[in-house]
Amino acid sequence: MVCEPGDEITDLVAVPILGRVAAGQPLSAEENIIGEVLVEGRVASRGRCFALEVDGDSMVEAGIREGDIVIVRQQPVAESGDIVVALLGEEATVKRLYIREEKIELRPENPKYQPIPIGREDDLRILGKVVAVRRTRG
């Protein structure tokens, strides 16, 4: 890429890739920095961010495919409709959060998978909201 006079140069910020997250059945959450990804400053400027490699296909209809890197803004709460990385017990997953009255579900974006209902006894923690996706394969 050649920069021409007048081209706007975007500030890039290095965001650590902390491991893999399931987009399918939840998998064991392990946090190991396995690399980093450069993200536009405007994406990473609204809070602490981390990145995870996606393992599975439950979010394909949301444009998140196996092997993609999701950029996640760390935050303990999210709104209904947000795509989140959630910890369910010791297992992490990326899903769309659905909240309606007393009902909470983690919903996939692939009809092959069923929503995960969350009960009062379930240990659900929102780790953050997905704010960007980086495609790693063609």
C-alpha positions in Angstrom: 0.0 0.0 0.0 1.3 3.4 -0.9 0.3 6.5 1.0 -0.5 9.5 -1.1 -0.5 13.1 0.0 -3.8 13.7 1.8 -4.4 10.1 2.7 -5.6 9.8 6.3 -3.3 7.5 8.3 -5.2 5.6 11.0 -3.7 5.1 14.4 -3.3 1.4 15.2 -3.2 -0.1 18.6 -1.9 -3.6 19.5 -4.5 -5.7 21.2 -3.4 -9.0 22.8 -4.9 -12.3 21.5 -5.6 -14.2 24.7 -6.6 -17.6 23.3 -9.6 -19.2 21.7 -13.3 -18.9 22.3 -16.0 -21.3 21.3 -18.6 -20.4 18.7 -20.4 -23.7 19.0 -20.5 -25.6 22.3 -18.7 -23.7 25.1 -15.2 -24.7 25.7 -12.8 -24.4 28.7 -11.6 -20.9 29.2 -7.9 -20.6 29.1 -6.1 -17.2 29.0 -2.7 -17.3 27.4 -1.4 -14.4 25.3 -0.8 -16.1 21.9 -0.1 -13.0 19.9 -1.5 -9.6 19.1 -3.6 -8.0 16.4 -3.5 -4.3 15.3 -6.8 -2.5 15.6 -7.9 1.0 14.7 -7.5 3.4 17.6 -11.1 4.5 17.4 -12.2 0.8 18.0 -9.9 0.3 21.0 -10.2 3.7 22.5 -13.4 3.1 24.5 -12.0 0.8 27.1 -9.6 -2.1 27.6 -9.8 -4.6 24.7 -8.6 -8.1 24.1 -8.9 -10.5 21.2 -9.8 -14.2 20.9 -9.6 -16.6 18.0 -13.0 -18.2 17.2 -13.4 -22.0 17.3 -16.6 -23.1 15.7 -19.4 -22.0 13.4 -22.3 -21.0 15.6 -22.0 -17.3 14.8 -21.7 -17.5 11.0 -24.9 -15.6 10.2 -23.4 -12.7 12.3 -20.4 -12.7 10.1 -18.1 -14.5 12.6 -16.5 -17.6 11.2 -14.1 -20.3 12.4 -10.6 -18.9 12.7 -11.7 -15.3 12.8 -10.3 -13.0 15.5 -13.0 -11.2 17.6 -12.0 -7.9 19.2 -13.7 -7.6 22.6 -14.1 -4.5 24.8 -13.9 -5.7 28.3 -17.1 -4.9 30.2 -19.1 -6.8 32.8 -22.6 -5.9 31.4 -24.2 -5.8 28.0 -27.5 -5.1 26.4 -29.9 -7.5 24.8 -28.9 -8.0 21.2 -25.1 -7.4 21.8 -22.7 -10.1 20.7 -20.7 -11.0 23.8 -18.0 -13.3 25.1 -19.6 -14.9 28.1 -18.2 -17.2 30.8 -20.7 -19.9 31.8 -19.1 -21.6 34.7 -15.6 -22.3 33.5 -16.5 -22.3 29.8 -16.3 -19.4 27.4 -18.4 -18.8 24.4 -19.3 -16.1 21.9 -23.0 -15.6 21.4 -25.8 -13.0 21.0 -27.2 -12.0 24.4 -31.0 -12.1 24.7 -32.7 -10.6 27.7 -36.5 -10.3 28.0 -38.1 -9.8 31.4 -36.8 -12.8 33.5 -35.6 -14.8 30.5 -31.9 -14.7 29.5 -30.4 -16.7 26.7 -27.1 -16.9 24.8 -28.2 -17.3 21.2 -26.2 -18.7 18.3 -26.4 -17.2 14.8 -26.6 -20.6 13.1 -29.8 -22.7 12.9 -27.7 -25.8 13.6 -27.4 -24.8 17.2 -29.9 -24.3 20.0 -30.0 -21.2 22.3 -28.4 -21.7 25.8 -31.0 -20.8 28.4 -29.5 -19.2 31.6 -31.2 -19.9 34.9 -30.8 -18.3 38.2 -28.5 -21.0 39.4 -26.1 -20.7 36.4 -22.8 -18.9 36.9 -22.9 -16.5 33.9 -20.4 -13.7 33.6 -20.1 -11.3 30.7 -16.4 -10.8 29.8 -17.1 -8.2 27.1 -18.8 -7.0 24.0 -17.5 -7.9 20.5 -16.7 -4.6 18.9 -14.9 -5.9 15.7 -14.1 -9.0 13.7 -10.9 -9.7 11.8 -11.0 -12.3 9.0 -8.0 -14.6 9.1 -8.9 -16.8 6.1 -10.2 -16.0 2.6 
